[in-house]
Amino acid sequence: MNDAIQAAFAAQLPTALRLRQSTLAERKSKIRQLRDAVLAHQAEIIQAGWDDFRKPATEVELTEILPVVAEANDALRKLKSWMKPVKVWPSRMMLGTVSHVQYQPKGRCLIISPWNYPVNLSFGPLISAISAGNTVIIKPSEMTPHASAIISKIIREVFNASEVTVIEGDASIATALLALPFDHIFFTGSPAIGKVVMAAAARNLTSVTLELGGKSPTIVDASADIELAAKNILWAKFTNNGQTCIAPDYIYVHAQVKQAFIAACQRTLTAVYGAQPQQSECLARVVNQRHTARLEGLLNDAREEGANIIIGGVVDAKDCFIAPTLIDGVTVDSRIMQEEIFGPLLPIIKYTDLDEIITHINSQPKPLALYVWSKTPAVIHQLMTQTSSGGACINHCVVQFLHGNLPFGGVNHSGMGSAHGHYGFKAFSHERAVVKTRIMLAKMFFPPYTPFTRKLISIFLKTV
C-alpha cells in the first residue's frame, strides 16, 4: 500500500506545477462540478449518514450538504477578488518601489477528515484548496465507511487522480501519508492526534491547519432568556448526538436561574425526543461501541462521584445509544470535566461569582468555542475580554461555523489556522511578497561606505 501512496503523491507533482497558472474560470468550473456532484448524490449521502450512525436525513442535509453547497457558492461569487494581487503602499524605507502580495498555490496538499461530519469536513476544505489552485489527497475516516465510499465516488467522478484523489484506510495509512513532504496539511480531529500530525509535519517543515476541539463552555447568567437558551443550547449539543467539536461541553448556570433553566431543558428534551428518545427519528447514534463504552464510563463515574442525573442516563451499548443526558452536581474536579465529552452528556454547574468561572476557564486549555447567554453588557464584555477561545457566540450556539465571512478555527490546544471563505483560500495559499523597483534609492547605501552613507542612515533613523 505504501508504494501506491507514494505513486499517488508523485503523480500529483506535475499537476501541482501546472496548476500554479490555473485560471479563475478553470478553478470555478471544478468547484461548480463538485457542488453539482454533491447535490446529485444527495440521497446517497443521506443514506451513508444513516448507515454509519443513524444520522437523521434532516441533520445530514443541514450539517453535511448545506455547508458544502454554501462554501462552494461563496467561493464562486468571491474567488475573482480573492485571486487578485493585493497592492501594498510602500513604506518610507521603500520609496521608489511598487509592491503587492501574490497568492500562490501551496502545491500538494493533504486533507485528513474526521468521522463526525465526514462529507462536510472533507469537501469544505477541498473547496478552499481548489480555490487556491492546489492538488489534494483526501484521507477520510475509516470509522464511517459508507461516507468514505461516497466521498471517494464523487471525487472519482469529478477529478482526475493526478489532481484530487481519495486514499482510504486505517491509522497506518494516515501515518504513511504523513511521512510524505506535502506542501500543506489540513487536519480535523482531536488535539491528541493533532499533536501527532504536527510532529509529522515538522519533520518536513510542512505548514498545517489544525481544526481540533476541547471543552467548550457555555455560560447562562441571570439575565438570559432562559427558554430560548435551553432550546438553542440543547439543539447545539444534541445535534449529531453531541458528536460535534464546537458543541457546548458543559454549562455554567447562575444560581438564581438554575432551577428554571433545568426545568426548561427538561421540557425541551421531552418535547423534542419524547419519553422514549431511543425511538426518536431526530437522534443519531454514537459512532461505535468503543465510543459508547467511553461515554458510559464517564456517566458511571459521574454517578459514583455523587452527581445527579436530571434526565436521560439510559444506555443501550448494542445499539450504540445513549439518551440525551443532563447531569447536575458535577464539580470541576470530576472526570467528566477533565476531557472533551464528544457525546450526549451535558454537565450543569451552578455559579454565583463570574470571576471564579473565568478563572476556571482560563486554567484549562483554550477551547474551540465559548458561548454566552446574557442580556447584561458588562457580563458579556467581561467574558469576551477575559477569556480566550477559537470562536464565540453571544446568545446563540455553534452558528459561527456557518458564517462564511468569519474565520473558523481554534487557538493553541483547540487548533491553529483558519478555515472557510477567504480564510480557507489563504490557508491553502502562499502569500508571496513581490517588490518591483522603479527608482533605485538603495544604491545610496552600496559600499564603499562613506561619511555621507552614515549621514543618510542617520536621516532615515529620524524619519522612518
C-alpha positions in Angstrom: 0.0 0.0 0.0 2.9 2.4 0.7 4.0 2.0 -2.9 0.5 3.0 -4.1 0.6 6.0 -1.7 4.0 7.1 -3.0 2.8 6.7 -6.6 -0.3 8.8 -5.9 1.7 11.5 -4.3 4.3 11.6 -7.1 1.6 11.7 -9.8 0.3 14.9 -8.4 3.6 16.9 -8.7 3.3 17.7 -12.5 -0.3 18.8 -12.0 0.6 20.9 -9.0 3.2 22.7 -11.0 0.7 23.3 -13.9 -2.0 24.5 -11.5 0.2 27.4 -10.5 -1.0 29.0 -13.7 -4.6 27.8 -13.5 -7.2 30.5 -14.4 -10.2 31.8 -12.5 -12.5 30.0 -15.0 -10.8 26.7 -14.5 -11.0 26.8 -10.7 -14.6 27.9 -10.7 -15.5 25.1 -13.1 -14.1 22.5 -10.7 -15.9 24.0 -7.7 -19.1 24.0 -9.7 -18.7 20.4 -10.7 -18.0 19.3 -7.2 -21.0 21.2 -5.8 -23.3 19.7 -8.5 -22.0 16.2 -7.8 -22.7 16.6 -4.1 -26.3 17.6 -4.9 -26.7 14.8 -7.5 -25.6 12.3 -4.8 -27.7 13.8 -2.0 -29.7 10.7 -1.5 -26.6 8.5 -1.2 -25.0 10.9 1.2 -28.1 10.8 3.4 -28.2 7.0 3.3 -24.5 6.9 4.2 -25.2 9.1 7.3 -27.9 6.6 8.3 -25.8 3.5 7.6 -22.8 4.8 9.5 -24.5 6.0 12.7 -28.2 6.5 12.0 -27.9 10.2 11.4 -31.4 11.7 10.6 -31.8 12.8 7.0 -32.6 16.4 8.0 -29.4 16.6 10.0 -27.4 15.2 7.1 -28.9 17.9 4.8 -28.4 20.6 7.4 -24.9 19.7 8.6 -23.3 17.8 5.7 -24.8 19.0 2.5 -25.9 22.6 3.1 -22.5 23.8 4.4 -20.7 22.4 1.4 -23.0 24.0 -1.1 -22.8 27.3 0.8 -19.0 27.1 0.8 -18.9 26.4 -2.9 -21.3 29.2 -3.8 -19.4 31.6 -1.7 -16.2 30.7 -3.5 -17.9 31.0 -6.9 -19.1 34.5 -6.0 -15.8 35.8 -4.5 -12.9 33.9 -6.0 -12.2 36.6 -8.6 -11.4 39.1 -5.8 -9.5 36.5 -3.7 -7.1 35.7 -6.5 -6.3 39.3 -7.3 -2.9 40.5 -6.2 -3.2 42.9 -3.3 -1.4 46.2 -3.8 0.7 47.4 -0.9 1.6 51.0 -0.3 5.4 51.5 0.1 6.8 52.2 3.5 9.2 55.1 3.8 12.1 52.7 3.5 10.8 51.5 0.2 10.0 54.7 -1.6 10.6 54.3 -5.3 9.1 50.8 -5.4 5.7 49.3 -6.1 4.7 46.2 -4.2 1.9 43.6 -4.0 1.0 40.3 -2.3 0.6 37.4 -4.8 -1.5 34.4 -3.8 0.3 31.3 -5.0 -1.0 27.7 -4.6 0.9 25.9 -1.9 1.1 22.8 -4.1 0.4 19.2 -3.0 -2.0 19.2 0.0 -3.3 16.5 2.4 -6.7 16.7 4.0 -7.4 14.3 6.8 -11.1 14.5 7.7 -12.9 13.1 10.7 -15.9 10.8 11.1 -18.4 13.1 12.8 -19.2 15.2 9.7 -17.2 13.3 7.0 -18.7 14.9 3.9 -18.7 18.5 5.2 -15.2 18.3 6.6 -13.8 16.6 3.5 -15.4 18.8 0.8 -15.3 22.1 2.7 -11.5 22.2 2.9 -11.3 20.8 -0.6 -13.2 23.7 -2.0 -10.7 26.1 -0.3 -7.8 24.0 -1.7 -9.3 24.0 -5.2 -10.0 27.7 -5.0 -6.3 28.3 -4.3 -5.1 26.1 -7.1 -3.7 23.0 -5.3 -3.8 19.3 -5.8 -5.2 17.2 -2.9 -5.1 13.8 -1.4 -8.1 13.2 1.0 -7.8 10.6 3.8 -11.3 10.2 5.2 -12.0 8.4 8.5 -12.3 4.6 8.5 -14.9 4.9 11.2 -17.6 6.0 8.8 -17.0 3.7 5.8 -20.2 4.4 4.0 -19.5 8.2 3.9 -15.9 7.4 2.8 -17.2 5.4 -0.1 -19.5 8.2 -1.4 -16.7 10.7 -0.9 -14.4 8.6 -3.0 -17.1 8.0 -5.6 -17.8 11.8 -6.0 -14.1 12.6 -6.3 -13.6 9.9 -9.0 -16.5 11.4 -11.0 -15.2 15.0 -10.8 -11.4 14.9 -10.7 -8.5 13.1 -12.3 -6.5 11.3 -9.6 -3.5 13.5 -10.5 -5.4 16.5 -9.1 -7.6 15.1 -6.4 -7.8 11.6 -5.1 -9.1 9.7 -2.0 -7.0 7.2 -0.1 -9.0 5.1 2.4 -7.6 3.1 5.2 -6.8 2.9 8.9 -4.3 4.8 11.0 -1.4 3.1 9.3 -2.4 4.7 6.0 -2.6 8.1 7.7 0.9 7.5 9.1 2.3 6.7 5.7 0.7 9.8 4.2 2.1 12.0 7.0 5.6 10.8 6.2 5.4 12.5 2.8 6.6 16.0 2.1 3.2 17.6 1.4 3.1 21.4 1.0 0.2 21.8 3.4 -1.8 19.5 5.7 -5.3 20.3 6.8 -6.4 18.1 9.7 -9.6 17.9 11.6 -9.8 15.8 14.7 -8.8 15.5 18.3 -6.0 17.5 20.0 -4.1 14.3 20.8 -3.9 13.3 17.1 -3.4 16.9 16.1 -0.1 16.7 18.0 0.9 13.6 16.0 0.1 15.4 12.8 2.0 18.5 13.8 5.1 16.4 14.8 5.0 14.6 11.5 4.6 17.8 9.6 7.6 19.3 11.4 9.9 16.7 10.0 9.2 18.0 6.5 8.6 21.7 7.6 5.1 21.4 6.2 2.6 24.1 7.1 -0.6 22.9 8.9 -4.1 23.9 9.6 -5.3 22.1 12.7 -9.0 22.1 13.5 -9.2 20.4 16.8 -11.6 20.5 19.8 -11.7 20.9 23.5 -14.2 21.6 26.3 -16.3 24.5 25.0 -18.0 26.2 28.0 -21.5 27.8 28.0 -22.4 30.5 30.5 -26.0 31.3 31.3 -26.3 34.3 33.5 -29.3 35.6 35.5 -30.4 38.0 32.8 -30.6 35.4 30.0 -33.7 34.4 28.1 -34.0 31.0 29.8 -36.4 29.3 27.4 -34.5 30.4 24.3 -31.2 29.5 25.9 -32.4 26.0 26.8 -33.8 25.3 23.3 -30.7 26.6 21.5 -28.1 25.0 23.7 -29.8 21.6 23.6 -30.2 21.8 19.8 -26.5 22.7 19.5 -25.5 19.9 22.0 -27.6 17.0 20.8 -27.4 17.5 17.0 -25.3 14.6 15.8 -25.9 13.2 19.3 -23.3 15.5 20.8 -20.5 14.4 18.4 -19.6 18.0 17.3 -16.3 19.7 18.0 -18.0 23.0 18.8 -20.9 21.6 20.8 -21.4 23.0 24.3 -19.4 20.7 26.5 -20.6 21.9 29.9 -22.8 24.7 31.2 -22.3 27.2 34.0 -25.7 28.5 35.1 -26.2 31.3 37.6 -27.7 30.1 40.9 -30.7 32.5 40.5 -31.9 30.8 37.3 -30.5 27.3 37.6 -33.8 25.5 38.5 -35.7 27.5 35.9 -33.1 26.5 33.3 -33.2 22.9 34.3 -37.0 22.8 34.1 -36.8 24.5 30.6 -34.3 21.8 29.5 -36.5 19.0 30.7 -39.5 20.4 28.8 -37.5 20.9 25.7 -35.9 17.4 25.7 -39.3 15.7 26.3 -40.9 17.8 23.6 -38.2 17.1 21.0 -37.2 13.5 21.7 -40.3 12.1 23.5 -40.5 9.9 26.6 -38.6 7.2 24.7 -35.7 9.0 22.9 -34.3 5.7 21.6 -37.4 5.6 19.3 -36.9 9.2 18.2 -36.2 9.9 14.5 -34.3 13.0 15.4 -31.4 11.4 17.2 -28.3 9.9 15.8 -26.3 7.1 17.4 -22.9 7.2 19.0 -20.5 6.3 16.2 -19.4 2.9 17.5 -19.3 0.7 20.6 -15.9 1.8 21.7 -17.0 5.4 21.9 -20.3 4.2 23.6 -18.2 2.4 26.2 -16.1 5.5 26.8 -19.2 7.7 27.3 -20.8 5.1 29.5 -17.7 5.2 31.7 -17.9 9.0 32.1 -21.5 8.7 33.0 -20.9 5.9 35.6 -18.0 7.8 37.1 -20.2 10.9 37.5 -22.8 8.8 39.3 -20.2 7.3 41.6 -18.9 10.8 42.4 -22.4 11.8 43.6 -23.7 13.5 40.5 -27.5 13.6 39.9 -28.9 12.5 36.5 -31.6 15.1 35.8 -32.9 13.4 32.7 -31.6 10.7 30.4 -28.9 8.3 31.5 -30.2 5.4 29.5 -27.6 3.3 27.7 -28.0 0.6 25.1 -24.5 -0.4 24.2 -25.5 -2.8 21.4 -27.5 -0.1 19.7 -24.7 2.5 20.4 -27.4 4.5 22.1 -27.1 6.9 25.0 -30.1 9.1 25.7 -29.6 12.9 25.9 -28.5 13.3 29.5 -28.3 16.3 31.8 -26.1 15.9 34.8 -26.3 18.0 38.0 -23.9 18.0 41.0 -20.7 17.8 38.9 -17.6 19.6 40.2 -14.8 21.0 38.2 -12.7 18.1 39.5 -15.0 15.4 38.2 -13.6 13.1 35.5 -16.3 14.3 33.1 -14.8 17.8 33.4 -11.3 16.6 32.6 -11.8 15.5 29.0 -13.8 16.5 26.0 -17.1 14.6 26.2 -18.0 14.4 22.5 -21.3 12.8 23.1 -24.8 13.3 24.6 -23.8 14.1 28.2 -24.2 17.6 29.4 -23.0 18.7 32.9 -24.7 21.7 34.5 -22.7 23.6 37.2 -24.1 26.3 39.4 -22.2 29.6 39.8 -22.6 32.8 41.7 -19.2 34.6 41.1 -18.4 35.3 37.4 -14.7 35.9 38.3 -14.5 32.3 39.6 -15.7 30.7 36.4 -13.4 32.9 34.3 -10.5 31.7 36.5 -11.6 28.1 35.8 -12.0 28.6 32.1 -8.5 30.3 31.9 -7.0 27.4 33.9 -8.0 25.0 31.2 -6.6 24.5 27.6 -8.1 27.2 25.3 -11.4 25.8 23.9 -12.6 25.9 20.3 -15.8 27.8 21.2 -17.3 29.8 24.1 -21.0 30.6 24.4 -22.5 33.4 26.5 -26.2 33.8 27.3 -26.8 37.2 28.8 -28.6 40.5 28.3 -26.1 42.3 30.6 -23.4 44.2 28.5 -21.0 44.2 31.4 -21.1 40.4 31.8 -20.7 39.9 28.0 -17.8 42.3 27.9 -16.0 40.7 30.8 -16.3 37.2 29.3 -15.2 38.4 25.9 -12.2 40.3 27.1 -11.0 38.0 29.9 -11.2 34.6 28.2 -9.8 33.1 25.0 -11.3 30.7 22.6 -11.3 29.9 18.9 -14.7 31.5 18.3 -17.6 32.7 20.4 -21.3 33.3 20.2 -23.4 35.7 22.3 -27.0 34.4 22.8 -26.5 31.7 20.2 -24.5 28.5 19.8 -22.5 26.8 17.0 -23.7 29.2 14.2 -20.2 30.7 14.0 -19.3 27.6 11.8 -21.9 28.6 9.3 -20.8 32.3 8.9 -18.7 32.1 5.7 -17.2 35.6 6.3 -15.7 34.7 9.6 -12.6 32.7 10.2 -13.3 29.3 11.8 -10.5 27.8 13.8 -9.0 27.2 17.3 -6.3 28.6 19.4 -3.4 26.6 20.8 -4.9 23.3 22.2 -8.0 23.7 20.1 -6.2 24.3 16.8 -4.3 26.7 14.7 -5.0 28.4 11.4 -8.5 29.2 10.0 -11.0 27.7 7.5 -13.9 28.9 5.5 -14.3 31.5 2.8 -11.4 33.9 2.2 -9.6 32.5 5.3 -9.7 29.0 3.8 -8.4 30.3 0.5 -5.5 31.9 2.3 -4.8 28.8 4.4 -4.1 26.9 1.1 -2.2 29.8 -0.4 1.3 31.2 0.0 1.3 34.9 0.4 4.3 35.9 -1.8 5.7 39.4 -1.2 6.7 41.0 -4.5 8.6 44.2 -4.8 9.4 46.0 -8.1 11.9 48.8 -8.2 11.3 51.9 -10.2 13.9 54.2 -8.6 17.0 52.5 -7.1 17.3 54.6 -3.9 19.1 51.7 -2.2 22.2 52.3 -4.3 23.0 55.2 -2.0 23.8 52.6 0.6 26.1 50.4 -1.5 29.7 50.1 -0.5 32.2 51.5 -0.3 30.7 53.2 2.8 31.5 56.9 3.3 30.6 59.6 5.9 27.7 60.5 3.5 26.4 57.0 3.9 26.3 57.3 7.7 24.6 60.7 7.3 21.9 59.2 5.2 21.3 56.4 7.7 21.0 59.0 10.5 18.4 60.9 8.5 16.5 57.6 7.9 16.6 56.8 11.6 14.8 60.0 12.3 12.2 59.8 9.5 11.2 56.1 9.1 
